[in-house]
């Protein structure tokens, strides 16, 4: 299975957990008990959950696994699409959604809310992750003069409180010596609202999760200020299930997780086709989907609940507590990997031990069904320079964090014969400071030098 290094996160505030409940049903049976409806909550545009949502739904693997149970029931799947994890948690704790997927910080709120209301939930598998935290990025306007986190002092910053993107912002500011509660003016906004605010100039920066930073950058509406992978703290998305549902229908949950594993295999074996499928279902550009979910994308996909991710989840609790969004969360009791272990069988140990492959430079040529990989960013530039009209997208990994980024949006540094890409100006400057003679060059100059 191909591997790729990866955050993620979904906006989830305490207030949003109190959203009105819709009139939908969780596990339900027909009057004769023969037809069972399984309700799955997912987030189509949170593309690091696609193996438990958008892609899985389009492939039909869950329905196939349910049909193979032959237990006397006819199963129907009710797929419910949401913009964030908050309404999924609200519906789960009301007994109306059986299985849901969301980011790491919303998962903790899912755990806390479930326990509070006597409807416990459990983390049963992982979808996409990045061991360094690259799923979250802080961006500014394309013409912004801001070049580092210290420049944010006294500025207006949009984020979604309770999301991992907010967690990245808080931790990054703290490391930069800025008090997150006093040093900036923080606006709690949904991603789309924050994106509009950035374009309108009513905020100076936006801290968000996949796929918003990549989308806005691709559209020319933003540029990166801070790469979340600089924190070197894992971020991920996962699958949560109601405890009562899991105990009542363990075979169904196992079927879901087997289907998720199939979707994961499909994504890793056919990354371009998978990106096109997700793009078609979500309206996102396929080039942006591939940035995160591609063969060497920011996100790695496998269902195993890795110890590094559980450890990161425990560290996230303090951030939510400081924001007064939750109290203590018993992460160990929330995590329950018994079902995914059964679903994956003997392959689970291999999945658990697998490490993401190193990032690589890739070109997606127009009309191509596969991307081409290059040994170095300079080699990619040389190819792009000779095929300027035939390139759909070009991707390069940050020289220090490994975070994949669009080649034409990266900050380029020339160091002797080397041409090195960086996601953000600050990481490029850090390299220049440590390497005498290195200097930033424009993308056009980098292409000229490579050719």
LINKAMO-V884531 format. One record per backbone hydrogen bond with DSSP energy under -0.5 kcal/mol. NH is the residue of the N-H (numbers start at 0). CO is the residue of the C=O. Records with the same first field share a line. If there is no record, write none. Layout:
BEGIN
NH=CO  CO
END
This chain:
BEGIN
4=356
16=12  13
17=14
18=15
23=21
25=94
27=36
29=34
32=29
35=33  73
36=27
37=35  75
38=36
39=37  77
40=98
41=79
43=41
45=42
46=44
48=45
49=46
51=48
52=49
54=49
55=49
56=52
57=53
58=54
59=55
60=55
63=59
64=60
65=61
66=62
67=63
68=65
73=33
74=72
75=35
77=37  75
78=76
79=39  77
80=78
81=41
84=10
85=10
88=84
89=85
90=86
91=87
92=88
93=89
94=91
95=90
96=90
97=38
98=38
99=239
100=40
101=237
103=235
106=102
107=103
108=104
109=105
110=106
111=107
112=108
113=109
114=110
115=111
116=112
117=114
118=113
121=240
122=333
123=121  238
124=238
125=302
126=236
127=47
128=299
129=5  234
132=129
134=5
135=132
136=207
137=225
138=136  205
139=222
140=203
143=140
150=147
151=148
152=149
153=182
154=151
156=154  184
157=204
158=186
160=158
162=159
165=159
166=162
167=163
168=164
169=165
170=166
171=167
172=168
173=169
174=170
175=171
176=173
177=172
179=177
181=178
182=178
184=154
185=183
186=156
187=185
188=158  186
193=189
194=190
195=191
196=192
197=193
198=194
199=195
200=196  197
201=196
202=196
203=155
204=155
205=138
206=157
207=136  205
209=134
211=208
214=210
215=211
216=212
217=213
218=214
219=216
220=215
221=215
222=139
224=137
225=137
227=135  225
229=226
230=227
231=131  228
232=131
234=129
236=127
237=101
238=124
239=99
240=121
241=97
242=119
245=241
246=242
247=243
248=244
252=248
253=249
254=250
255=251
256=252
257=253
258=254
259=255
260=256
261=257
262=258
263=259
264=260
265=261
266=262
267=263
268=264
269=265
273=269
274=270
275=271
276=272
277=273
278=274
279=275
280=276
281=277
282=278
287=284
288=284
289=285
290=286
291=287  288
292=288
293=289
296=293
297=290
298=291
299=128
301=126  299
305=303
308=305
309=305
310=306
311=307
312=308
313=309
314=310
315=311
316=312  313
317=313  314
318=314  315
319=315
320=316
321=317
322=318
323=320
324=319
325=319
330=328
333=329
334=330
335=122
340=336
341=337
342=338
343=339
344=340
346=343
347=344
350=346
351=347
352=348
353=349
360=373
361=394
362=371
363=392
364=362
365=389
367=364
371=362
373=360
379=375
380=376
381=377
382=378
383=379
384=380
385=381  382
386=382  383
389=386
390=387
391=363  389
392=363
394=361
395=404
397=402
398=420
401=397
404=395
406=393
408=405
409=405  406
410=421
411=409  440
412=419
413=438
414=412  417
417=414
419=412
421=410
424=223
427=423
428=424
429=425
430=426
431=427
432=428
433=429
434=430  431
437=434
438=413
440=411
445=441
446=442
447=443
448=444
449=445
450=446
END
